[in-house]
Amino acid sequence: MNAEIIAVGSELLTHQRIDTNSLFLTEELNKLGIELVAKCVVGDDRERLADAIRRAMGRSEVVILSGGLGPTEDDVTRDAAALALDRRLIFQTEVVDQMERRFRAMGRTMAEINRRQAFVIEGADMLPNDRGTAPGQWIEDAGRYLMLLPGPPGELKPMFTRQCVPRLSRVAPREVIRTLVLRVAGMPESEVDQLIAPIYTKFTNPVTTILAAANDIQVHLRARCATEAEAMQLLADAGGPIELLLGDRIYSRNGDPLEVVVGSLLKQHKTTLAVAESCTGGLLSELITAVPGSSEYFLGGLVTYSEALKIDLLGVSPEMLETHGAVSDEVAEAMAAGVRRRTGAGYALAVTGYAGPSTGAEKKPVGTVSLAVADAAGTRTVNRQILGDRERVRRFACHIAMDLLRRRMLGL
């Protein structure tokens, strides 16, 4: 059984808002053995949305609309769905009664415009909404299932879980979808694909997808079978040889990001971490502390953007800066050793580089980054040339630093 998601709202077509509901819905559908095959965003246009609904229902058994159920004129989801299905909209007084009771409970008077939310598509089942005023709707049409859900995640998630999942469970085929996610560091996408393509191209099930992010390659294998045992066996058959080829470049086998993996290692080793940053300007500390519980192992960081602070706070010698420049393996090593000495951390990371658009007096190219990790056994440095704009250089540098620490802790 295949599904499509249509996110409704002109605001989702701007750079200021993104659709996050589809991520939740995809995970829940996969648990039911329903494959998401397409998703799209449609603005607040009745005709365009109706056309998108018709096309989706012509291709897939399950279609989910999120958003556009509010009381204002630009909330057109009910109208568009009725148009697509060639059904009437019927005013339901009991819905109005429920909304009025909700407003009274909040000590407010319901505006007349809210009555628009009481129109229900002919033949639809209303889905109660205990988090908001807009009820959802469940519609069956010629073996197809259409769901109208509110846009706010706090309303959509409980409605889908409580109202839609039981209904879908009754009609979904007995099928399971299981995914193996291998996250890889230190290899470009093309190199990963060239290495593992001879394996994954032998399989039509599981399906393999390679995704690229900031110095992070994800290999997704999705198996679709009648039973969980069969799916897991297929993932083992295809994933096992891939894991052997990628070896210690794999840092996660369950989808966890690198900062979570490194945090777990630090907790396992019962040790601590401190960082010294220059070009990343605190971004590395932000990445580390984004993990809940990071206070167990992260002591803190020093952002030493200027040479003066590198000297005063980290003990980097003026002669070293003069001889090698602020962006050098020697200075990165001194920064890591300095912040470890100053904080007493078990491990220390340091990053210095040219994120652009300009460089220093030594005329090294933009994207030149030196990184170091220090522990009781000494210090190790690496130098990388990162292509891209300022933001890309900074994010890649953080990821490289975290992988450097991971490898150091594992003795790789």
C-alpha positions as CSV (number, residue, x, y, z in Angstrom):
1,M,0.0,0.0,0.0
2,N,1.4,3.4,-1.0
3,A,0.8,6.8,0.5
4,E,1.2,10.5,-0.5
5,I,1.3,13.5,1.8
6,I,0.2,17.0,0.7
7,A,1.3,19.8,3.0
8,V,-1.1,22.8,2.6
9,G,-0.1,26.4,3.1
10,S,1.4,29.2,1.2
11,E,3.7,29.9,4.1
12,L,5.4,26.6,3.5
13,L,6.5,27.8,0.1
14,T,8.6,30.6,1.7
15,H,12.1,30.3,3.3
16,Q,10.7,31.0,6.7
17,R,8.7,27.8,7.3
18,I,9.3,24.1,6.7
19,D,7.0,21.1,6.7
20,T,8.0,18.9,9.7
21,N,4.7,17.0,9.9
22,S,5.6,14.8,7.0
23,L,8.6,13.4,8.9
24,F,6.4,12.2,11.7
25,L,3.7,10.9,9.3
26,T,6.3,9.0,7.2
27,E,7.6,7.2,10.3
28,E,4.1,6.2,11.5
29,L,3.1,5.0,8.0
30,N,6.2,2.9,7.7
31,K,5.3,1.2,11.1
32,L,2.1,0.1,9.4
33,G,3.9,-1.2,6.4
34,I,2.6,1.7,4.2
35,E,5.2,3.1,1.9
36,L,5.4,6.9,1.3
37,V,6.0,7.4,-2.4
38,A,5.5,11.1,-2.8
39,K,5.0,14.3,-0.9
40,C,4.4,17.9,-2.0
41,V,3.6,21.4,-0.7
42,V,0.6,23.3,-2.2
43,G,-0.2,26.9,-1.5
44,D,-3.6,28.2,-0.4
45,D,-5.2,27.8,-3.8
46,R,-8.4,25.9,-4.1
47,E,-8.1,24.7,-7.7
48,R,-4.4,23.8,-7.5
49,L,-5.0,21.8,-4.3
50,A,-8.0,20.0,-5.7
51,D,-5.9,19.0,-8.7
52,A,-3.1,17.8,-6.5
53,I,-5.6,15.7,-4.5
54,R,-7.1,14.1,-7.6
55,R,-3.7,13.2,-9.0
56,A,-2.5,11.7,-5.6
57,M,-5.7,9.6,-5.2
58,G,-5.3,8.4,-8.7
59,R,-1.9,7.0,-7.9
60,S,-1.9,6.0,-4.2
61,E,-4.3,4.3,-1.8
62,V,-3.6,6.7,1.1
63,V,-3.5,10.4,0.8
64,I,-2.9,12.7,3.8
65,L,-3.5,16.5,3.8
66,S,-2.0,18.6,6.6
67,G,-3.0,22.2,7.2
68,G,-5.6,24.5,5.8
69,L,-8.4,23.6,8.2
70,G,-8.5,26.9,10.0
71,P,-11.4,29.4,10.0
72,T,-9.9,32.1,7.7
73,E,-10.5,32.6,3.9
74,D,-7.2,31.2,3.0
75,D,-8.0,27.8,4.7
76,V,-9.2,26.0,1.6
77,T,-8.5,22.3,2.3
78,R,-12.1,21.4,3.0
79,D,-13.3,23.1,-0.1
80,A,-10.6,21.7,-2.3
81,A,-11.1,18.1,-1.1
82,A,-14.9,18.4,-1.6
83,L,-14.2,19.7,-5.1
84,A,-11.7,16.9,-5.9
85,L,-14.2,14.2,-4.7
86,D,-17.2,15.9,-6.3
87,R,-19.0,15.8,-2.9
88,R,-21.0,18.4,-0.9
89,L,-19.9,20.2,2.2
90,I,-22.5,19.8,4.9
91,F,-22.8,22.1,7.9
92,Q,-22.7,20.2,11.2
93,T,-24.3,22.0,14.2
94,E,-22.7,19.5,16.7
95,V,-19.3,20.7,15.6
96,V,-20.3,24.3,16.3
97,D,-21.6,23.3,19.7
98,Q,-18.3,21.5,20.5
99,M,-16.3,24.6,19.4
100,E,-18.4,27.0,21.4
101,R,-18.0,24.8,24.5
102,R,-14.2,24.9,24.0
103,F,-14.2,28.7,23.7
104,R,-16.3,29.0,26.8
105,A,-13.9,26.8,28.7
106,M,-11.2,29.2,27.8
107,G,-13.3,32.2,28.9
108,R,-13.7,33.5,25.3
109,T,-16.5,34.0,22.9
110,M,-16.2,32.2,19.6
111,A,-15.9,34.5,16.5
112,E,-18.5,34.0,13.8
113,I,-15.8,33.1,11.3
114,N,-15.0,29.9,13.3
115,R,-18.3,28.4,12.0
116,R,-16.5,27.7,8.7
117,Q,-14.7,24.8,10.5
118,A,-18.0,23.0,11.0
119,F,-18.4,22.1,7.3
120,V,-17.8,18.4,6.8
121,I,-17.4,16.7,3.5
122,E,-20.3,14.5,2.6
123,G,-19.7,10.9,3.8
124,A,-16.7,11.8,5.9
125,D,-16.0,10.7,9.5
126,M,-15.1,13.6,11.8
127,L,-11.9,13.2,13.7
128,P,-12.1,14.9,17.1
129,N,-9.5,17.5,17.9
130,D,-8.9,17.9,21.7
131,R,-6.0,20.2,21.1
132,G,-7.6,22.8,18.8
133,T,-10.9,23.9,17.2
134,A,-10.5,22.3,13.7
135,P,-11.8,18.7,13.5
136,G,-10.1,16.4,11.1
137,Q,-11.9,14.3,8.5
138,W,-11.5,10.7,7.3
139,I,-12.9,9.8,3.9
140,E,-13.1,6.5,2.0
141,D,-13.6,6.7,-1.7
142,A,-13.4,3.7,-4.1
143,G,-10.8,1.9,-2.1
144,R,-8.8,5.1,-1.4
145,Y,-8.4,6.7,2.0
146,L,-8.2,10.5,2.3
147,M,-7.3,12.2,5.6
148,L,-7.7,15.9,6.4
149,L,-5.5,16.8,9.4
150,P,-4.8,20.2,11.1
151,G,-1.4,21.8,10.4
152,P,-0.1,22.5,14.0
153,P,2.0,19.5,15.0
154,G,0.6,19.5,18.5
155,E,-2.8,18.9,17.0
156,L,-1.9,16.6,14.0
157,K,0.2,14.1,15.9
158,P,-2.3,13.0,18.6
159,M,-5.1,13.1,16.0
160,F,-3.2,10.8,13.6
161,T,-2.0,8.5,16.3
162,R,-5.4,8.1,18.0
163,Q,-7.8,8.4,15.1
164,C,-6.1,7.4,11.9
165,V,-3.6,4.7,12.9
166,P,-6.4,2.3,14.2
167,R,-8.4,2.9,11.0
168,L,-5.3,2.4,8.8
169,S,-4.4,-0.8,10.7
170,R,-7.6,-2.4,9.6
171,V,-7.0,-1.7,5.9
172,A,-3.3,-1.9,5.5
173,P,-1.8,-5.1,4.2
174,R,0.1,-7.3,6.6
175,E,3.5,-5.9,5.6
176,V,6.4,-4.4,7.4
177,I,9.0,-1.8,6.4
178,R,12.3,-1.8,8.2
179,T,15.3,0.5,7.6
180,L,19.0,0.2,8.2
181,V,20.8,3.5,8.4
182,L,24.6,3.6,8.1
183,R,26.2,7.0,8.8
184,V,29.6,7.4,7.3
185,A,32.3,10.1,8.0
186,G,35.3,11.1,6.1
187,M,34.3,9.9,2.6
188,P,32.6,11.8,-0.3
189,E,29.3,10.6,-1.6
190,S,30.8,9.5,-5.0
191,E,33.5,7.4,-3.2
192,V,30.9,5.7,-1.0
193,D,28.7,4.9,-4.0
194,Q,31.6,3.6,-6.1
195,L,32.6,1.3,-3.3
196,I,29.2,-0.2,-2.4
197,A,27.3,0.0,-5.7
198,P,28.4,-3.5,-6.8
199,I,26.6,-4.8,-3.7
200,Y,23.4,-2.8,-3.4
201,T,22.6,-2.9,-7.2
202,K,22.1,-6.7,-6.8
203,F,19.0,-6.0,-4.7
204,T,15.7,-4.6,-5.6
205,N,14.6,-5.3,-2.0
206,P,15.9,-3.7,0.1
207,V,16.1,-0.4,-1.8
208,T,19.3,1.6,-1.2
209,T,19.5,5.4,-1.0
210,I,22.7,7.5,-0.4
211,L,22.2,10.9,1.2
212,A,24.9,13.6,1.5
213,A,25.2,16.3,4.2
214,A,28.0,18.2,5.8
215,N,30.8,15.7,5.7
216,D,28.2,13.1,6.6
217,I,27.0,10.4,4.2
218,Q,24.0,8.3,5.1
219,V,23.3,4.9,3.4
220,H,19.6,4.0,3.9
221,L,18.5,0.4,3.1
222,R,14.7,-0.1,3.2
223,A,13.3,-3.6,3.2
224,R,9.6,-4.3,2.6
225,C,8.4,-7.8,3.5
226,A,5.5,-9.8,4.9
227,T,7.2,-10.3,8.2
228,E,9.8,-8.5,10.3
229,A,12.0,-11.5,10.3
230,E,12.2,-11.5,6.5
231,A,12.8,-7.8,6.4
232,M,15.7,-8.0,9.0
233,Q,17.2,-10.9,7.0
234,L,17.2,-8.9,3.8
235,L,18.8,-6.0,5.6
236,A,21.5,-8.3,6.9
237,D,22.1,-9.8,3.5
238,A,22.6,-6.5,1.8
239,G,23.9,-4.5,4.8
240,G,26.5,-6.9,6.0
241,P,28.8,-6.8,3.0
242,I,28.4,-3.0,2.8
243,E,29.4,-2.6,6.4
244,L,32.5,-4.7,5.8
245,L,33.5,-2.5,2.9
246,L,33.0,0.8,4.8
247,G,34.6,-0.5,8.0
248,D,35.5,2.0,10.6
249,R,34.2,4.9,8.5
250,I,30.7,3.9,9.8
251,Y,30.1,5.8,13.0
252,S,26.4,4.9,13.5
253,R,24.2,2.0,12.5
254,N,20.9,3.3,14.0
255,G,20.8,6.8,12.5
256,D,22.3,8.6,15.5
257,P,24.2,11.7,14.5
258,L,27.9,12.0,15.2
259,E,27.5,14.3,18.3
260,V,25.3,11.7,19.9
261,V,27.8,8.9,19.2
262,V,30.7,10.9,20.5
263,G,28.7,11.8,23.6
264,S,28.0,8.2,24.3
265,L,31.7,7.3,24.0
266,L,32.6,10.0,26.4
267,K,30.1,8.7,28.9
268,Q,31.3,5.1,28.4
269,H,34.9,6.2,29.1
270,K,33.8,8.3,32.0
271,T,35.8,11.2,30.7
272,T,35.3,14.9,29.8
273,L,35.7,17.2,26.8
274,A,36.7,20.8,26.3
275,V,37.1,22.7,23.0
276,A,39.1,25.7,21.6
277,E,37.5,27.3,18.6
278,S,38.6,29.9,16.2
279,C,36.9,29.8,12.7
280,T,33.9,27.9,14.0
281,G,33.1,30.7,16.5
282,G,31.3,28.5,19.0
283,L,29.5,26.3,16.5
284,L,31.3,23.2,17.7
285,S,30.2,23.9,21.3
286,E,26.7,24.4,20.1
287,L,26.8,21.0,18.3
288,I,28.0,19.2,21.4
289,T,25.5,20.8,23.8
290,A,22.6,20.2,21.5
291,V,22.7,16.6,22.9
292,P,20.5,16.2,26.0
293,G,22.7,15.2,29.0
294,S,25.9,16.7,27.5
295,S,26.6,18.4,30.8
296,E,27.8,15.0,32.0
297,Y,30.9,15.2,29.8
298,F,31.3,18.7,28.3
299,L,33.2,21.1,30.4
300,G,33.0,24.1,28.1
301,G,34.9,25.9,25.3
302,L,37.0,28.9,24.5
303,V,36.3,30.9,21.4
304,T,39.7,32.4,20.7
305,Y,39.1,34.3,17.5
306,S,42.0,36.7,17.8
307,E,45.7,35.9,18.1
308,A,45.8,37.9,21.3
309,L,43.3,35.5,23.0
310,K,45.1,32.5,21.6
311,I,48.2,33.7,23.4
312,D,46.5,34.9,26.6
313,L,44.0,32.1,27.2
314,L,45.5,29.1,25.5
315,G,49.2,29.7,25.8
316,V,50.0,29.7,22.1
317,S,53.4,31.4,21.7
318,P,53.7,34.6,19.7
319,E,56.7,33.1,17.9
320,M,54.6,30.1,16.8
321,L,52.0,32.4,15.4
322,E,54.6,34.5,13.6
323,T,56.4,31.5,12.1
324,H,53.5,29.2,11.2
325,G,50.4,31.5,11.1
326,A,47.2,31.2,13.1
327,V,45.9,28.6,10.7
328,S,48.4,25.8,11.0
329,D,48.7,22.3,12.5
330,E,51.2,23.7,15.0
331,V,48.8,26.3,16.3
332,A,45.9,23.8,16.4
333,E,48.0,21.5,18.4
334,A,48.9,24.2,20.9
335,M,45.3,25.3,21.2
336,A,44.1,21.8,22.0
337,A,46.9,21.3,24.5
338,G,46.2,24.7,26.0
339,V,42.4,24.3,26.5
340,R,43.0,20.8,28.0
341,R,45.6,22.2,30.4
342,R,43.4,25.1,31.4
343,T,40.2,23.0,32.0
344,G,41.6,19.6,33.1
345,A,39.4,17.8,30.5
346,G,40.2,14.3,29.5
347,Y,40.0,15.2,25.8
348,A,40.3,18.5,24.0
349,L,39.5,19.5,20.5
350,A,40.7,22.6,18.6
351,V,39.7,24.1,15.3
352,T,41.4,27.0,13.4
353,G,40.9,27.9,9.8
354,Y,39.8,30.3,7.1
355,A,36.1,30.1,6.5
356,G,36.2,33.0,4.1
357,P,35.5,35.1,2.2
358,S,39.1,36.4,2.9
359,T,42.2,34.8,4.4
360,G,45.1,35.9,6.5
361,A,48.5,37.3,5.7
362,E,49.9,33.9,4.9
363,K,47.6,33.7,1.8
364,K,46.4,30.2,2.5
365,P,43.2,29.3,0.5
366,V,39.8,29.8,1.9
367,G,38.6,26.5,3.3
368,T,42.0,25.6,4.9
369,V,41.3,24.2,8.3
370,S,43.6,22.7,10.9
371,L,42.2,20.6,13.7
372,A,43.7,18.8,16.7
373,V,42.7,16.4,19.5
374,A,44.6,16.2,22.7
375,D,44.5,13.6,25.5
376,A,46.9,12.2,28.1
377,A,48.8,10.3,25.3
378,G,49.5,13.4,23.3
379,T,48.1,15.3,20.4
380,R,47.1,14.5,16.9
381,T,46.4,17.0,14.1
382,V,44.8,16.9,10.7
383,N,44.6,19.5,7.9
384,R,41.7,19.7,5.5
385,Q,40.8,21.8,2.5
386,I,37.0,22.3,2.5
387,L,35.2,23.6,-0.5
388,G,32.2,25.8,-0.3
389,D,30.9,29.0,1.3
390,R,31.6,30.2,4.8
391,E,28.8,28.3,6.5
392,R,29.7,25.0,4.7
393,V,33.3,25.3,5.8
394,R,32.4,25.9,9.4
395,R,29.9,23.0,9.6
396,F,32.3,20.6,7.8
397,A,35.0,21.6,10.2
398,C,32.8,20.8,13.2
399,H,31.9,17.4,11.8
400,I,35.6,16.6,11.0
401,A,36.6,17.6,14.6
402,M,34.0,15.3,16.1
403,D,35.0,12.3,13.9
404,L,38.7,13.0,14.8
405,L,37.7,12.6,18.5
406,R,35.7,9.5,17.8
407,R,38.6,7.9,16.0
408,R,41.0,8.9,18.8
409,M,38.8,7.4,21.5
410,L,38.4,4.1,19.6
411,G,42.1,3.9,18.8
412,L,41.6,4.1,15.1
